[in-house]
Amino acid sequence: MYRLKLIGIDNTNQYEELIKVFMPHRNYEIMSSNDDFSELRNSEGDYDTFVFDGDKNKLKREIYESLRIRTGKSPKWGILTGIRPVKLAGELYKKLGSLEAVINLLENEYLLHPSKSRLTAEILEYQLNTAGKPESGGMSVYIGIPFCPTRCLYCSFTSNQVKKPEIDRYLKALFKEIEYCGRRACESGLKLESLYIGGGTPTTLDEEQLQSLLNKINNCFNIRELREFTVEAGRPDTITSEKLEIMKRSGVDRISINPQTMKQETLDLIGRRHTVQETETAFSMAADAGMECVNADLIAGLPQESFEDFKASLDRIIQLQPDNITLHTLAVKRASRLKEMDEEFNYKDEELREQMLVNASEALGRAGYRPYYLYRQKHTSGNTENIGYCRDDKVSIYNIRIMEEAQSILAMGAGGISKVFFPDENRLERVPNVSNYEIYIDRIDEMTERKEKNFWR
C-alpha cells in the first residue's frame, strides 16, 4: 500500500491522476491538509509526505520520483496526465521560439522520455507545415449520429441500437438544429474550415436517411469553402456502394473505415459483428467510389491479442493503402463492459502495448506514413498514446483542430459539445447538448437556446 500526505493542497485530483499512472486505486491512500490523518483506510505503516511550495510541477516530479523508486516503473510521458501534449508543446514554442528548447523543457520540467518529447515536437512542426494555424474568425462543425449496429466491449461513447423509426425521429430533431445553426453561422460571418460527421456510426443510417442528412447540410451550410468534409463510416458492415456514391456526390472527401483489428476471433469477442472480408470489401468500394482520403483505425491492446496479432493486422491494413492510419491504445473507461469485467485491465501487459506501438511506428515509416496528430486518454493500457499517421501530407484538419483547441467548434446532435474559443484569453467555453438521444429530441428547442445564449455571443 502506497500512502502519501500532501501538505498545502486542497484538491488532490491532478496529483491522483499521476499516481493512477503507476498503480490502481486499491494500492494507494492519499490525503490533503484538509483531511483528518486518522481517517485513512489503514493507519499502519509509513507515509510519504510532500509539501506544496507553489510549484505544481515540482510537486509532481517529487511524487513521480517516489513512485518510480517504489514501483520500478518510469512512465515515458513523465508527469503529463493531460490528453493534449502537442497543444502544450505549441504553447511552449510560442514562448521559447525553438523546438529544441521545447524538447529540453519537456524532458527536464515534465520528465518526458526523449522518444516522447521528440515525437511531440516532430508532430507539432508537421502540423504547422501542413494544416497551419487556424484562421481568425474560422470554425469547424461537428454533427453527431449516436447509433451503432452493436455496442463494442470497450465502448463508452454515446451509442444506441435502435430501429429505423427511432432514427427518423432523431433526424427530424437534428435537422431542426442544423437549420438553426446554418442560419446563425451565415449571419455571424464565421468561415467553416472543416465539417465532421461522427458518432456512433453515421453509416448506420440507410441510404435514404444518409441522403436526407447530407442534403440538409448542403442546404444549410456553405460546404464549398470547406478544407475537409469527413464522414466516420466506422463499421465496415454498414458501408455500401450506394452510400459511398451519395457521400461523394454530396461533397464528402474523407471517410474513416475502422476495422480495429483484422483478427476475426477478436472481432467476435469485442462485439463487432463484421468480418475481416467485409473490411477489405469496404476499402475496395471506397477506392471505386473515388474517395480522396480514407482513414483506418486499429487498436493496440485488445483483449487476448498478442504482439503478432496486432502486427499482422497492421501489415494487412498497410497493404490496403489507406491515406490515414490511426493507432489507438485501448482505454478502458468506467462506462464500458470491459471495465466491469476486469477492473485492472489497464495495468496488465503494459510493456506489450509499448512494443506494439514502437513496432508499428517503424513499419508505418517504412511504408511512407508519418505521424501528424497525437492525443492521450485517461485509463489507457500501458500509459501510451493514440497517434494518427498519414501519407502524402493528407492530414485530417478536424483532428488537428480539436486537439489544439485554438478554434471554435460548433457541435450538433445528441452528445455534441460546442466549444467557443476566446483568442485573447486562449481559452474555451463548452456548450454541451444532452447525451441521451431521446431527451435530445424532447428538448431540441433548449439545445438551440443554449447555443443562442452561450455560443453566438
Secondary structure as GFF3:
##gff-version 3
##sequence-region A 1 457
A	DSSP	beta_strand	2	7	.	.	.	ID=ss1
A	DSSP	alpha_helix	13	22	.	.	.	ID=ss2
A	DSSP	three_ten_helix	25	27	.	.	.	ID=ss3
A	DSSP	beta_strand	28	32	.	.	.	ID=ss4
A	DSSP	three_ten_helix	37	39	.	.	.	ID=ss5
A	DSSP	beta_strand	48	51	.	.	.	ID=ss6
A	DSSP	alpha_helix	56	71	.	.	.	ID=ss7
A	DSSP	alpha_helix	85	96	.	.	.	ID=ss8
A	DSSP	alpha_helix	99	108	.	.	.	ID=ss9
A	DSSP	alpha_helix	114	130	.	.	.	ID=ss10
A	DSSP	beta_strand	138	145	.	.	.	ID=ss11
A	DSSP	alpha_helix	164	188	.	.	.	ID=ss12
A	DSSP	beta_strand	191	199	.	.	.	ID=ss13
A	DSSP	three_ten_helix	202	204	.	.	.	ID=ss14
A	DSSP	alpha_helix	207	220	.	.	.	ID=ss15
A	DSSP	three_ten_helix	223	225	.	.	.	ID=ss16
A	DSSP	beta_strand	228	234	.	.	.	ID=ss17
A	DSSP	three_ten_helix	236	238	.	.	.	ID=ss18
A	DSSP	alpha_helix	241	249	.	.	.	ID=ss19
A	DSSP	beta_strand	254	260	.	.	.	ID=ss20
A	DSSP	alpha_helix	264	270	.	.	.	ID=ss21
A	DSSP	alpha_helix	276	289	.	.	.	ID=ss22
A	DSSP	beta_strand	293	300	.	.	.	ID=ss23
A	DSSP	alpha_helix	307	320	.	.	.	ID=ss24
A	DSSP	beta_strand	324	329	.	.	.	ID=ss25
A	DSSP	alpha_helix	337	341	.	.	.	ID=ss26
A	DSSP	three_ten_helix	345	347	.	.	.	ID=ss27
A	DSSP	alpha_helix	350	366	.	.	.	ID=ss28
A	DSSP	beta_strand	370	375	.	.	.	ID=ss29
A	DSSP	three_ten_helix	381	383	.	.	.	ID=ss30
A	DSSP	beta_strand	386	390	.	.	.	ID=ss31
A	DSSP	alpha_helix	397	404	.	.	.	ID=ss32
A	DSSP	beta_strand	408	412	.	.	.	ID=ss33
A	DSSP	beta_strand	417	422	.	.	.	ID=ss34
A	DSSP	beta_strand	427	432	.	.	.	ID=ss35
A	DSSP	alpha_helix	437	442	.	.	.	ID=ss36
A	DSSP	alpha_helix	444	454	.	.	.	ID=ss37
###
